[in-house]
Amino acid sequence: MLLQDLMQAPVHTVTADQSLAAVYAFMQEQRVRHLPVLQDDRLVGVITDRDLRLATSHLRSDPFDPSAATADVMSQPPQTAGPLDPIEEAARLMRQHAIGCLPVMDGEALVGIVTGTDLLDALMRLTGITKPGGRLEVRLPDEPGQLARLTATVAREGGNIRSVLSYSESVEALRVLFQVDTIKTRALARALHAEGVEVLWPPIAPPTA
């Protein structure tokens, strides 16, 4: 999934010379928490509701007056991304810089914005959790053909995999989470267990005596 698939567009913006009070009122009106800041139609910074709260807090020894300019408080230079960047790169940048949004630039043009909430929405879509179904989690040897064996077993049992996410748990092991189109996941879990797959979820009941 690319940023162009989930970015918010068109983008609400403010200018560097607007007052903090005006920016706060605009955030409330538009129900947004992050605003790119433009100067002469060029992106120069980003201001957030947190920036406003911290800047004007009376806990500061020198709080900004609400009439102060946005340029005095905004974060600059802004971290940005491109519309063809993958969402995992956006997540890495936001985590690395501890920021809540990324303006999306196509050359010099501001074409969108991506927030942490957008990334959570994307994660929900990637896991398939937005559609009815069930969830299974397994541990596989990190070897060629293991995923193919898993999907073949699920298909043989009549299951349809809607999404697959995996990560390396260790040098030898791969942890795989997948969503299927049925809530009857225990039957699939038992079939996978019978094929020698280590099933982590759902729990497999011990055989009755």
C-alpha positions as CSV (number, residue, x, y, z in Angstrom):
1,M,0.0,0.0,0.0
2,L,1.3,3.4,-1.0
3,L,0.7,6.8,0.7
4,Q,-1.4,7.9,-2.2
5,D,-3.8,5.2,-1.3
6,L,-4.5,6.5,2.2
7,M,-3.4,10.1,2.4
8,Q,-5.9,12.8,3.2
9,A,-6.5,15.2,0.3
10,P,-7.1,18.1,-0.3
11,V,-5.1,19.4,2.7
12,H,-6.2,22.0,5.2
13,T,-3.3,24.5,5.7
14,V,-2.5,27.7,7.5
15,T,0.0,30.4,6.8
16,A,3.1,31.3,8.8
17,D,1.8,34.7,9.7
18,Q,-1.5,33.6,11.2
19,S,-2.0,33.9,14.9
20,L,-2.0,30.9,17.3
21,A,-5.5,31.8,18.3
22,A,-6.7,31.7,14.6
23,V,-4.9,28.4,14.0
24,Y,-6.5,26.9,17.1
25,A,-10.0,28.1,16.0
26,F,-9.4,26.6,12.6
27,M,-8.3,23.3,14.0
28,Q,-11.5,23.1,16.1
29,E,-13.6,24.1,13.1
30,Q,-12.1,21.5,10.8
31,R,-11.6,18.8,13.5
32,V,-7.9,18.3,12.7
33,R,-4.9,18.1,14.9
34,H,-2.1,18.6,12.3
35,L,-1.7,21.5,9.9
36,P,1.0,22.1,7.3
37,V,2.2,25.7,7.3
38,L,2.7,27.6,4.1
39,Q,4.6,30.7,3.2
40,D,4.2,32.1,-0.3
41,D,2.5,28.8,-1.2
42,R,5.6,26.9,-0.1
43,L,5.6,24.3,2.7
44,V,7.7,25.7,5.6
45,G,6.6,23.8,8.7
46,V,3.9,21.9,10.5
47,I,1.9,22.9,13.6
48,T,-0.1,20.6,15.8
49,D,-2.6,21.0,18.6
50,R,0.1,19.8,21.0
51,D,2.4,22.5,19.8
52,L,-0.3,25.1,20.6
53,R,-1.0,23.7,24.0
54,L,2.7,23.6,25.0
55,A,3.4,27.0,23.6
56,T,0.6,28.8,25.4
57,S,0.7,26.8,28.6
58,H,1.0,28.8,31.8
59,L,3.3,26.1,33.1
60,R,6.0,27.7,30.8
61,S,8.0,30.5,32.3
62,D,7.4,32.4,29.1
63,P,4.2,31.3,27.5
64,F,3.4,32.6,24.0
65,D,0.6,35.1,23.6
66,P,-2.3,33.7,21.5
67,S,-1.7,36.6,19.1
68,A,1.9,35.3,18.3
69,A,2.6,34.1,14.8
70,T,2.4,30.5,13.8
71,A,6.0,30.7,12.5
72,D,7.2,31.2,16.1
73,V,5.8,27.8,17.2
74,M,5.7,25.5,14.2
75,S,8.1,22.6,13.7
76,Q,10.6,23.3,11.0
77,P,11.9,22.1,8.6
78,P,9.1,19.5,8.2
79,Q,9.6,15.9,7.6
80,T,7.8,14.9,4.4
81,A,7.1,11.9,2.2
82,G,6.1,11.3,-1.4
83,P,2.8,9.8,-2.7
84,L,4.5,6.7,-4.1
85,D,6.3,6.0,-0.8
86,P,5.2,2.7,0.9
87,I,3.3,3.1,4.2
88,E,6.0,1.2,6.1
89,E,8.5,3.9,5.2
90,A,6.1,6.6,6.5
91,A,5.7,4.6,9.7
92,R,9.4,4.3,10.1
93,L,9.9,8.1,9.6
94,M,7.1,9.0,12.0
95,R,8.5,6.6,14.7
96,Q,12.1,7.7,14.1
97,H,11.3,11.4,14.5
98,A,8.5,11.0,17.1
99,I,6.0,12.9,14.9
100,G,2.3,12.4,14.3
101,C,2.0,13.3,10.6
102,L,3.8,13.6,7.3
103,P,2.9,16.1,4.6
104,V,2.9,14.4,1.3
105,M,4.8,16.3,-1.4
106,D,4.8,15.7,-5.2
107,G,7.9,17.8,-6.1
108,E,7.2,21.2,-4.6
109,A,3.4,20.7,-4.4
110,L,1.7,19.7,-1.2
111,V,-0.8,17.0,-2.3
112,G,-1.8,15.3,0.9
113,I,-1.1,14.5,4.5
114,V,-0.8,11.2,6.4
115,T,-1.3,10.9,10.2
116,G,-0.8,8.2,12.7
117,T,-4.6,7.5,12.6
118,D,-4.3,6.9,8.8
119,L,-1.6,4.4,9.4
120,L,-3.8,2.6,12.0
121,D,-6.6,2.5,9.4
122,A,-4.2,1.0,6.9
123,L,-3.1,-1.6,9.3
124,M,-6.7,-2.6,9.9
125,R,-7.2,-2.9,6.1
126,L,-4.0,-5.0,5.7
127,T,-5.0,-7.4,8.4
128,G,-8.5,-7.8,7.0
129,I,-10.1,-7.2,10.3
130,T,-12.7,-4.8,8.8
131,K,-14.4,-7.8,7.2
132,P,-16.2,-10.7,9.0
133,G,-13.9,-13.7,9.6
134,G,-11.4,-15.3,11.9
135,R,-7.8,-15.0,12.9
136,L,-5.1,-17.6,13.1
137,E,-1.5,-17.3,14.2
138,V,1.3,-19.8,13.6
139,R,5.0,-20.2,13.9
140,L,6.9,-21.6,10.9
141,P,10.5,-22.5,10.2
142,D,12.0,-19.6,8.2
143,E,12.6,-21.8,5.2
144,P,11.4,-21.8,1.5
145,G,8.1,-23.4,0.9
146,Q,6.7,-23.1,4.4
147,L,4.1,-20.4,3.6
148,A,3.1,-22.4,0.5
149,R,2.5,-25.4,2.7
150,L,0.3,-23.4,5.0
151,T,-1.8,-21.8,2.3
152,A,-2.3,-25.2,0.6
153,T,-3.6,-26.7,3.8
154,V,-6.0,-23.9,4.4
155,A,-7.3,-24.1,0.8
156,R,-7.7,-27.9,1.1
157,E,-9.9,-27.3,4.2
158,G,-12.1,-24.9,2.2
159,G,-10.7,-21.7,3.9
160,N,-10.0,-18.5,2.0
161,I,-7.1,-16.4,3.3
162,R,-7.9,-12.7,3.1
163,S,-4.6,-11.3,4.5
164,V,-1.2,-12.5,5.6
165,L,1.3,-10.6,7.9
166,S,4.5,-12.1,9.0
167,Y,7.8,-11.2,10.7
168,S,11.0,-12.9,11.7
169,E,10.7,-14.0,15.3
170,S,14.3,-15.3,15.3
171,V,16.9,-16.4,12.8
172,E,15.1,-19.8,12.5
173,A,11.4,-18.9,13.0
174,L,8.8,-16.9,11.2
175,R,5.6,-15.7,12.9
176,V,2.6,-15.6,10.6
177,L,-0.8,-14.0,11.3
178,F,-3.5,-14.5,8.8
179,Q,-7.2,-13.6,8.5
180,V,-9.6,-16.1,6.9
181,D,-13.2,-15.8,5.7
182,T,-14.7,-18.0,8.4
183,I,-15.1,-17.7,12.2
184,K,-14.7,-21.5,12.4
185,T,-11.0,-21.3,12.9
186,R,-10.5,-24.2,15.2
187,A,-11.1,-26.7,12.4
188,L,-8.4,-25.0,10.4
189,A,-6.1,-24.9,13.4
190,R,-6.5,-28.6,13.9
191,A,-5.8,-29.3,10.3
192,L,-2.6,-27.2,10.4
193,H,-1.6,-28.9,13.6
194,A,-2.0,-32.3,12.0
195,E,0.4,-31.1,9.2
196,G,3.0,-30.3,11.8
197,V,2.4,-26.6,11.9
198,E,2.9,-25.0,15.4
199,V,-0.4,-23.2,16.0
200,L,-0.3,-20.3,18.4
201,W,-4.0,-19.2,18.0
202,P,-6.7,-20.3,18.4
203,P,-5.8,-22.8,21.2
204,I,-6.2,-26.4,20.2
205,A,-8.2,-28.4,22.7
206,P,-6.5,-31.6,23.9
207,P,-8.0,-34.8,22.6
208,T,-10.8,-36.2,24.7
209,A,-10.2,-39.6,26.4
